[in-house]
Amino acid sequence: MSIKNFLLYITNNEEVSRHEKAFDIGFFIVNTLALVFGTICLVYVGEWQWIAFLIIEYTWAMDTMRHNR
């Protein structure tokens, strides 16, 4: 499975996306980068308790992308 197909699978539970494929891939990449850099930032400033909130928001965004089209 190519990286492109994997990213489309992660962000889309339909055979044909209702959005542009580039949007689906970009959405996944931007949200994943926000999760990674947000976690690093929260660890750096010592606010560990907010990491769980960040993860919950990330999973909510992925779920919304896949199911509420």
N, C-alpha and C positions, 0 to 999 in steps of 0.2 A: 504494500500500500504506500503510495507516495505521500509526502508531507502535505501536499495540497488536498488530496482526498481525505486524509486524516483530519485536517482542520475543518473541512466541510462537514465531515461526519460529526465532529464534536459540537459544532454550532447549529446543526440542522437535523431535525428528525424526519424530514420529508425527502422523498426522492428528488424533487425539484424545488429548489429554494424560491421563496417568494421575493427575496431580495437579490441584489447582485452578489455573485460569488465573492467578489473582492470585499464587499461589505462584511460578509460572514467571517472571512479570514481576518480582516482588519479588526473586527469587533473582538474576536478571540485573542489576538495578539495584544491589542491595547489593554484589555482587561487583565490579561495574564501579567503583562509588564507592570501594571498598576498594583497588582497583588504582590509581586516580588519586591518592587522598590518600596511600596508601602510597608511591607513587613520589615525590610532592612531598616527603614527610617524609624519605625516604632521600636525595634530592638536597640538601635543606636541611642535613642532618647530615653530608653528604659520604661516605655509604656507598654509592657507585655500584654496587659489585659485587653488592649484594643485589637490584637491580632485576630482573636476569635471573631470579632465584629467584621473585620476586613474579609475573612474567609467566608463568613455568612453572606456578605454582600456580593462577593464574587460568585458563589454558587447560585444566589438568587438571579444575578444577571445572566448566567449561563442557562438557567432554567427558563427564564423569560424569553431568551433568544430562541430556545428550542421549541417551546410549547405555546406561546401567545402570539402567533403570527396572524 
